């Protein structure tokens, strides 16, 4: 190896080490510190939601793992509507409820502590309203026709022709090809028999 090759190899190694060191210090320099307190990212049902169907669970999802927590869901009369103890899994709290069907406003109050001891608390509410019932007045403008008043329509005759025509054409072509093959074989046999006959002259 010449001196020039050794010099180029050395410079390449130094450049690779420099890039590795820069890449190794890039992540810590650009990392953004997390919020000091846990943040509620999603609530189900959402805050201020107006629902027309029963509710069985309340879910709270935070931006980090939760260590300890407390949650309370109260109904329009202020009574607790929890069916069982709440469950925490990673960053989500799940609170089972007695099936909520009574119209009114329900309030969710919570407090959490993350793994670093940071605390946060909050509350929100959602509302349940009766489902919309269809009244006879709403259906009075509907035409008084029934499914039986319209006789069933037979499928167009063209559908059968479009199906049977290709089939008939295929059969005809197959027969023609068979006849042609038989004719060719017959002619070959005649020629062969003539060629084998002795010349009587």
C-alpha positions as CSV (number, residue, x, y, z in Angstrom):
1,X,0.0,0.0,0.0
2,X,1.4,3.4,-1.0
3,X,1.7,6.4,1.3
4,X,-1.1,8.1,-0.6
5,X,-3.5,5.1,0.0
6,X,-2.6,5.1,3.7
7,X,-3.2,8.8,4.0
8,X,-6.7,8.5,2.3
9,X,-7.6,5.5,4.5
10,X,-6.7,7.4,7.6
11,X,-8.7,10.5,6.6
12,X,-11.7,8.2,5.9
13,X,-11.5,6.6,9.4
14,X,-11.3,10.0,11.0
15,X,-14.3,11.3,9.0
16,X,-16.3,8.2,10.0
17,X,-15.5,8.7,13.7
18,X,-16.4,12.4,13.5
19,X,-19.8,11.6,11.9
20,X,-20.5,8.9,14.6
21,X,-19.8,11.4,17.4
22,X,-22.0,14.0,15.9
23,X,-24.9,11.5,15.4
24,X,-24.4,10.3,19.0
25,X,-24.9,13.8,20.4
26,X,-27.8,14.9,18.1
27,X,-30.7,13.3,20.0
28,X,-29.9,14.7,23.5
29,X,-29.5,18.2,22.1
30,X,-32.9,18.2,20.3
31,X,-34.9,16.3,22.9
32,X,-37.7,18.3,24.3
33,X,-38.5,17.9,28.0
34,X,-42.0,16.5,28.8
35,X,-44.6,18.6,30.6
36,X,-44.1,18.8,34.4
37,X,-47.7,17.5,35.1
38,X,-49.7,14.8,33.5
39,X,-52.0,15.9,30.7
40,X,-55.4,14.4,29.8
41,X,-55.2,13.6,26.1
42,X,-58.5,12.0,25.5
43,X,-61.8,11.3,27.4
44,X,-64.6,8.9,26.4
45,X,-67.3,10.2,26.4
46,X,-65.7,13.5,25.5
47,X,-66.2,16.6,27.5
48,X,-69.5,18.4,26.8
49,X,-70.7,15.5,24.6
50,X,-74.5,15.1,24.1
51,X,-75.3,11.4,23.9
52,X,-78.5,9.6,22.9
53,X,-77.4,6.1,23.8
54,X,-76.6,4.5,27.2
55,X,-73.1,4.7,28.6
56,X,-71.4,1.8,30.4
57,X,-67.8,3.0,30.7
58,X,-65.7,6.2,31.1
59,X,-62.1,6.1,29.7
60,X,-59.4,8.7,30.5
61,X,-56.1,8.6,28.5
62,X,-53.1,10.6,29.6
63,X,-49.7,11.5,28.1
64,X,-47.7,9.2,30.4
65,X,-47.9,6.2,32.7
66,X,-50.1,6.7,35.7
67,X,-49.0,5.5,39.2
68,X,-51.9,6.3,41.4
69,X,-55.2,7.9,40.7
70,X,-58.8,8.6,41.8
71,X,-61.9,9.0,39.7
72,X,-65.5,9.7,40.5
73,X,-68.5,9.8,38.1
74,X,-71.7,11.3,39.5
75,X,-75.2,11.5,37.9
76,X,-77.8,14.3,37.7
77,X,-78.8,13.7,41.4
78,X,-75.1,13.9,42.5
79,X,-74.9,10.2,43.4
80,X,-72.0,8.0,42.4
81,X,-72.8,5.9,39.4
82,X,-69.7,3.6,39.4
83,X,-70.5,-0.1,39.0
84,X,-67.1,-1.3,40.2
85,X,-63.5,-0.1,41.0
86,X,-61.7,1.7,38.2
87,X,-58.8,0.0,36.4
88,X,-55.5,1.7,35.3
89,X,-53.4,0.2,32.5
90,X,-50.3,2.1,31.4
91,X,-51.7,5.6,30.6
92,X,-55.4,4.8,30.6
93,X,-58.0,4.7,33.4
94,X,-61.2,2.7,32.8
95,X,-64.2,3.2,35.1
96,X,-67.1,0.8,34.8
97,X,-70.5,2.3,35.3
98,X,-74.1,1.2,35.9
99,X,-75.7,1.6,32.5
100,X,-76.5,5.3,32.3
101,X,-79.9,5.8,30.7
102,X,-81.4,8.6,32.8
103,X,-81.4,11.9,30.9
104,X,-79.3,14.6,32.5
105,X,-75.7,15.8,33.0
106,X,-73.0,13.5,34.4
107,X,-69.8,14.8,35.8
108,X,-66.3,13.1,35.8
109,X,-63.8,14.2,38.4
110,X,-60.3,12.8,38.5
111,X,-56.8,13.1,40.1
112,X,-53.6,11.3,39.0
113,X,-50.0,11.0,40.0
114,X,-47.4,9.9,37.5
115,X,-44.2,7.8,38.1
116,X,-42.2,10.9,39.0
117,X,-44.7,12.1,41.6
118,X,-46.2,14.9,39.4
119,X,-49.9,15.5,40.2
120,X,-52.8,16.7,38.0
121,X,-56.5,16.9,38.5
122,X,-59.5,18.0,36.5
123,X,-63.2,17.4,35.7
124,X,-65.6,17.5,32.8
125,X,-69.2,16.6,32.1
126,X,-71.3,15.0,29.4
127,X,-75.1,14.9,28.9
128,X,-77.5,12.1,28.0
129,X,-80.7,13.0,26.2
130,X,-83.6,10.7,25.2
131,X,-83.4,9.2,21.8
132,X,-85.5,10.8,19.0
133,X,-88.8,8.9,18.5
134,X,-90.4,8.9,15.1
135,X,-94.0,10.2,15.4
136,X,-97.0,9.4,13.0
137,X,-96.9,13.0,11.9
138,X,-93.3,12.5,10.6
139,X,-94.4,9.6,8.5
140,X,-97.7,11.1,7.2
141,X,-96.0,12.5,4.1
142,X,-94.6,9.1,3.1
143,X,-96.3,7.7,0.0
144,X,-98.8,5.0,0.9
145,X,-97.3,2.4,-1.4
146,X,-96.2,-0.9,-0.1
147,X,-93.6,-3.3,-1.6
148,X,-96.5,-5.6,-2.8
149,X,-98.1,-2.8,-4.8
150,X,-95.3,-2.9,-7.4
151,X,-95.4,-6.2,-9.4
152,X,-92.1,-7.9,-9.8
153,X,-90.4,-7.1,-13.1
154,X,-89.2,-10.1,-15.2
155,X,-85.5,-9.8,-16.3
156,X,-85.1,-8.5,-19.8
157,X,-85.0,-11.2,-22.6
158,X,-81.7,-9.8,-23.7
159,X,-80.0,-11.2,-20.7
160,X,-80.7,-14.7,-21.9
161,X,-79.6,-14.0,-25.4
162,X,-76.4,-12.5,-24.1
163,X,-75.7,-15.7,-22.2
164,X,-76.8,-18.3,-24.7
165,X,-75.3,-16.7,-27.9
166,X,-71.7,-17.1,-26.8
167,X,-72.4,-20.7,-25.8
168,X,-74.0,-21.5,-29.1
169,X,-71.1,-19.9,-31.0
170,X,-68.6,-21.9,-29.0
171,X,-70.4,-25.2,-29.7
172,X,-70.6,-24.4,-33.4
173,X,-67.0,-23.6,-33.6
174,X,-66.1,-26.8,-31.7
175,X,-68.2,-28.9,-34.2
176,X,-66.6,-27.1,-37.2
177,X,-63.1,-27.7,-35.8
178,X,-63.9,-31.4,-35.2
179,X,-65.3,-31.9,-38.7
180,X,-62.2,-30.2,-40.2
181,X,-59.9,-32.4,-38.2
182,X,-61.8,-35.5,-39.3
183,X,-61.7,-34.4,-43.0
184,X,-57.9,-33.8,-42.8
185,X,-57.3,-37.3,-41.3
186,X,-59.5,-39.0,-43.9
187,X,-57.6,-37.3,-46.7
188,X,-54.2,-38.4,-45.2
189,X,-55.4,-42.0,-45.0
190,X,-56.6,-42.0,-48.6
191,X,-53.3,-40.6,-49.8
192,X,-51.4,-43.2,-47.7
193,X,-53.4,-46.1,-49.0
194,X,-52.9,-44.9,-52.6
195,X,-49.1,-44.6,-52.1
196,X,-48.9,-48.2,-50.8
197,X,-50.7,-49.8,-53.8
198,X,-48.3,-51.5,-56.2
199,X,-48.0,-50.1,-59.7
200,X,-49.8,-52.6,-62.1
201,X,-48.4,-51.1,-65.3
